[in-house]
Structure formats: C-alpha cells, structure tokens
Amino acid sequence: MSSKRKLAREDAYHAYHLAQIEKSDAMGAELATESDRGAAVLGAAYLDDLLEQYLRERLDVSDLALNRAERDRIASLWGPSGPLGAFATRITMCLLLEIMPLNYFRCLSLIREIRNGFAHNMSVRRFSDPSITALVERLWVEATRRRNVPKPGSPRQMFIRAVTDLAVHINITVRHPDGWKEIAEERSKEPPPPNKPLKLTVGRRRPPAA
C-alpha cells in the first residue's frame, strides 16, 4: 500500500475517532442537564440503542433472499417483547458472541442495574443514595481498569463520564476494530528510523609534558 493511501486511511480513522468523541461529549452535555433519574435512564437508553445498532450490523441477513414472513420473523426478534429486545439480553449476546471484552460487559450490566435502581424504586432520586453510589463505585473501577483516569468529584459525574467513555470505546474498538488493528500492524512492520550519526567533538591535545 502506498504511503499516501496509508496516510489517507489513517486520517479517515482519526476523523471517525474525533467524531465519536464529539458525539459522546454532546451526549454528556445533554445528560448533565437532566435530573439524576433522567441521566441514569437516558444514559442507559443511549447505550442500549448503540448495542442494538451493533448487533443488527453483526447479525445482518439483508443479503439473503428472504420472503416476507421470514423477514417479519427476524424483525420481531428486536421488538420490545422479542428475544433481542431487552437491554440485558443485548449485553449478554455481545459477550456470548465474543465481540465485547469482559469489562465492557460488566460496565454495561452495572449501568443497567443503576438505571433499574432509579426506574423501579421511586424513593431513589439521587446518585448519592447509598445503593446507587455503591453501584457507581463498582462501575468506575471497571470503566477505568488499566487506565489512570482522575476520579470525578461526585457519583453523578462518575456515572456520566463512564457512560460517555464507554460509548466512545464501543464505537471505536468494538464496532470498527479491524481498521485500527491493520494500522497498528502496518506500523509495526515499518523499519525503524535510522540512527543519527554521533557528532564527536575533538578537543585540543594536551601539550606534551616538559
């Protein structure tokens, strides 16, 4: 592959990367305007939609000559009462199909638990509720595993940061892993830059001893 094509492809991937970060920042800004319950429900809904898009891409059968009844049967899988209609099922499917790392699975499961804690218990209204704070602390540990990330000042901020970061990671490393692997492999095959010649400074000779 020519160097121009390689650079063009790398530029395209970096542009995609930046676009996902901008999209994630916009989502974080939107969640910041919501109540605690609203942020938990909307954050989980965003990731739920992302998993549905991803699984539909991986389980795409649009190239098959299906009849109407067969297409309807497949479409029903994604309905609210269908086998793939629930957030929990989509999280588990991504793990079983080995298309998502274990820590992503754990993060998504904790985000689902946090959402359910708000949605199914009307007495829970704040991220500062002990039951929610405990889940957010576990989420932060999983979300920042093997990464040195400064810890935000409140459980609410931790949750929003974990959700937005996870969305970026899913879009880049899970949905489009091959491009990044190819770039890394090509870079590893490139010869190292030549060593710069050493510049030797020759000092004056000492005068002979008298």
C-alpha positions in Angstrom: 0.0 0.0 0.0 1.4 3.4 -0.9 2.3 5.9 1.8 -0.4 8.3 0.5 -3.1 5.7 0.8 -2.0 4.7 4.2 -2.0 8.2 5.4 -5.4 8.8 3.9 -6.8 5.8 5.7 -5.2 6.8 9.0 -6.7 10.3 8.6 -10.1 8.7 7.9 -9.9 6.6 11.1 -8.7 9.5 13.2 -11.5 11.7 11.8 -14.0 8.9 12.8 -12.4 8.8 16.2 -12.8 12.5 16.7 -16.4 12.4 15.5 -17.2 9.8 18.1 -15.6 11.8 20.9 -17.6 14.9 19.8 -20.8 12.9 19.7 -20.0 11.5 23.2 -19.3 15.0 24.5 -22.6 16.2 23.2 -24.4 13.3 24.9 -22.5 14.1 28.2 -23.6 17.7 27.9 -27.2 16.6 27.5 -27.1 14.2 30.4 -25.7 17.0 32.6 -28.9 19.0 32.1 -31.1 16.1 33.3 -32.1 15.1 36.8 -30.3 12.2 38.4 -33.0 9.8 37.4 -33.2 11.3 33.9 -29.4 11.0 33.4 -29.5 7.3 34.5 -32.4 6.4 32.3 -31.2 8.3 29.2 -27.6 7.2 29.6 -28.6 3.5 29.7 -31.0 4.1 26.7 -28.3 5.6 24.6 -26.0 2.5 25.2 -29.0 0.2 24.6 -29.6 1.8 21.2 -25.9 1.5 20.4 -25.8 -2.2 21.2 -28.9 -2.7 19.1 -27.2 -1.0 16.1 -24.1 -3.0 16.6 -25.9 -6.4 16.9 -28.0 -5.6 13.9 -24.8 -5.0 11.9 -23.2 -8.2 13.1 -26.4 -10.3 12.5 -27.3 -8.7 9.2 -29.0 -11.1 6.7 -30.2 -8.5 4.2 -28.2 -10.2 1.5 -30.4 -13.3 1.8 -33.4 -13.9 -0.4 -35.9 -14.0 2.4 -39.7 -13.9 1.9 -42.0 -11.5 3.7 -42.8 -14.0 6.5 -39.1 -14.7 7.2 -38.2 -11.0 7.3 -41.1 -10.4 9.7 -40.0 -13.2 11.9 -36.4 -11.8 12.1 -37.7 -8.3 12.7 -39.8 -9.5 15.6 -36.6 -10.5 17.4 -35.8 -6.8 18.0 -39.3 -5.8 19.3 -39.8 -4.8 23.0 -41.1 -8.3 23.8 -38.7 -10.1 21.4 -35.7 -12.2 22.4 -33.3 -9.4 21.5 -35.5 -6.6 22.6 -34.1 -6.2 26.2 -31.0 -4.3 27.2 -29.9 -7.3 29.4 -30.2 -9.7 26.5 -28.2 -7.5 24.2 -25.4 -7.1 26.7 -25.2 -10.8 27.2 -25.4 -11.5 23.4 -22.3 -9.3 22.9 -20.4 -11.3 25.4 -21.5 -14.7 24.1 -20.6 -13.8 20.6 -17.2 -12.7 21.8 -17.5 -9.3 20.3 -17.1 -7.4 23.5 -14.4 -7.5 26.3 -15.5 -8.8 29.7 -15.0 -5.4 31.4 -17.4 -3.7 28.9 -20.0 -6.4 29.7 -19.6 -5.7 33.4 -19.8 -1.9 32.9 -23.0 -2.3 30.8 -24.5 -4.6 33.4 -23.8 -2.1 36.2 -25.3 0.8 34.1 -28.4 -1.4 33.6 -28.6 -2.0 37.4 -28.2 1.7 38.1 -31.0 2.5 35.6 -33.2 -0.1 37.2 -32.5 1.3 40.7 -33.9 4.6 39.6 -36.7 3.4 37.4 -38.1 0.7 39.7 -37.8 2.5 43.0 -39.5 5.9 43.3 -37.8 6.6 46.6 -34.4 6.6 44.9 -33.9 10.1 43.4 -30.2 10.9 43.7 -26.9 9.3 42.8 -26.0 10.0 46.4 -28.4 7.3 47.5 -26.2 4.6 49.2 -27.5 1.8 46.9 -26.8 3.8 43.8 -23.4 5.1 45.0 -22.2 1.6 45.7 -23.0 0.6 42.1 -21.4 3.7 40.6 -18.2 3.0 42.6 -18.1 -0.5 41.1 -18.8 0.9 37.7 -15.9 3.4 37.9 -13.5 0.6 38.9 -14.5 -1.5 35.8 -14.6 1.5 33.5 -11.1 2.7 34.4 -9.4 -0.7 34.7 -5.8 -0.4 33.4 -6.2 3.3 32.8 -5.1 6.1 35.0 -8.1 8.4 35.0 -8.7 11.2 37.6 -11.8 10.4 39.6 -14.7 12.9 39.3 -15.9 14.6 42.4 -19.4 13.0 42.6 -21.2 9.7 41.8 -23.3 11.6 39.2 -20.2 12.9 37.4 -18.6 9.4 37.6 -21.7 7.8 36.0 -21.9 10.3 33.1 -18.1 10.0 32.5 -18.3 6.2 32.5 -21.3 6.2 30.1 -19.7 8.7 27.6 -16.3 6.9 27.7 -17.9 3.5 27.1 -19.9 4.8 24.2 -16.6 6.0 22.5 -14.8 2.7 23.2 -17.7 0.6 21.8 -17.9 2.7 18.7 -14.2 2.6 18.0 -12.7 -0.6 19.4 -15.8 -2.9 19.1 -17.7 -1.7 16.1 -14.6 -1.0 13.9 -11.7 -3.0 15.4 -10.1 -4.2 12.1 -9.1 -0.8 10.8 -7.2 0.1 14.0 -5.5 -3.4 14.1 -4.4 -3.0 10.5 -2.9 0.4 11.1 -1.0 -0.9 14.2 0.2 -4.0 12.3 1.5 -1.9 9.4 3.3 0.5 11.7 4.9 -2.5 13.4 6.3 -3.7 10.0 7.8 -0.3 9.1 11.6 -0.2 9.5 12.8 1.9 12.5 14.2 5.3 11.7 17.9 5.3 11.0 20.1 6.2 13.9 21.5 9.7 13.8 25.3 9.7 13.5 27.1 10.7 16.6 28.8 14.0 16.5 32.2 13.7 18.0 33.9 16.8 19.4 37.6 16.6 19.3 39.3 18.7 22.0 42.8 20.1 22.0 45.5 17.7 22.7 47.3 18.3 25.9 50.8 19.7 25.4 53.5 17.2 26.0 54.9 17.1 29.5 58.1 19.2 29.8 
